[in-house]
Amino acid sequence: MFIKDGFVYGGSSPEGVKVTAVKPLENRMMILTFNSGEQRLFDAACLTGQVFEPLKDDGIFMNPALDHGVVTWFNGSIDCAPEYMYENSFEYPAITA
């Protein structure tokens, strides 16, 4: 449990969080795996502003890379903080057979 901005959250603080795996999906969605082992669903449509405009091109969005735990695109010229991605994503429990 942790407190941030006056709110109490279950789980651990996202500080120090890193992305260890990224799987882009259709409609600018992504499944992210974090260094905690947790998988979360991230909607990249929340990435707005001029710097993120190239992500509307599927050829760019569907080809992310990881650089020291940070998701990047376009040879590293576009990136997103893993803390932001964690805080703006949703629980996505892994499906096991």
C-alpha positions in Angstrom: 0.0 0.0 0.0 1.2 3.5 -0.7 -0.1 7.1 -0.6 0.3 9.5 -3.5 -1.3 12.9 -3.8 -3.4 12.2 -0.8 -4.9 8.9 -2.1 -4.2 5.5 -0.7 -3.4 2.8 -3.3 -3.2 -1.0 -3.0 0.0 -2.6 -4.3 3.4 -1.0 -4.6 4.4 2.5 -5.7 5.2 2.8 -9.4 8.4 4.7 -8.6 11.4 2.8 -10.1 9.1 1.0 -12.4 10.5 -0.3 -15.7 8.8 -1.9 -18.7 10.4 -5.3 -19.5 8.2 -6.3 -22.4 5.9 -4.5 -24.8 3.3 -5.9 -27.2 1.5 -3.4 -29.5 -2.1 -4.2 -30.4 -4.6 -2.7 -32.8 -6.2 0.6 -32.1 -3.1 2.0 -30.3 -3.4 -0.4 -27.4 -0.4 -2.1 -25.8 0.2 -4.9 -23.3 3.0 -3.9 -21.1 5.0 -6.1 -18.7 6.6 -4.3 -15.8 9.7 -5.2 -13.7 7.2 -6.3 -11.0 6.0 -9.1 -13.4 2.6 -7.3 -13.6 1.0 -7.0 -17.1 -1.1 -4.0 -17.8 -3.2 -2.7 -20.8 -2.2 0.8 -22.0 -4.2 2.9 -24.4 -1.6 5.0 -26.3 -4.4 7.3 -27.5 -3.9 9.2 -24.2 -0.5 10.3 -25.6 -1.4 13.6 -27.2 0.5 16.6 -28.5 2.8 17.2 -31.5 5.6 14.9 -30.3 3.2 11.9 -30.4 1.6 12.6 -33.8 3.8 10.0 -35.6 2.3 7.3 -33.4 -1.0 7.6 -35.4 1.0 5.8 -38.2 0.6 2.1 -37.6 4.0 1.5 -39.2 5.6 3.5 -36.4 3.3 2.6 -33.5 3.5 -1.2 -34.1 7.3 -1.1 -33.9 8.2 0.0 -30.3 11.6 -0.7 -28.7 12.7 -0.8 -25.1 15.6 1.4 -24.0 16.6 0.7 -20.3 12.9 0.1 -19.3 11.4 2.9 -21.4 9.2 2.3 -24.4 10.4 4.2 -27.4 9.5 4.6 -31.0 11.0 6.1 -34.2 14.6 5.3 -33.3 14.2 6.7 -29.8 12.9 10.1 -30.8 9.6 9.4 -29.2 9.4 7.9 -25.7 7.0 7.7 -22.7 8.0 7.5 -19.1 7.2 4.0 -17.6 5.7 5.6 -14.5 3.2 7.4 -16.7 2.4 4.2 -18.6 1.9 2.3 -15.4 -0.3 5.0 -13.8 -2.4 5.3 -17.0 -2.9 1.6 -17.7 -5.3 -1.0 -16.4 -4.8 -4.4 -14.8 -4.5 -7.1 -17.4 -4.1 -10.5 -15.8 -2.1 -13.0 -17.9 -4.2 -15.8 -19.3 -2.8 -19.2 -18.5 -3.9 -22.4 -20.1 
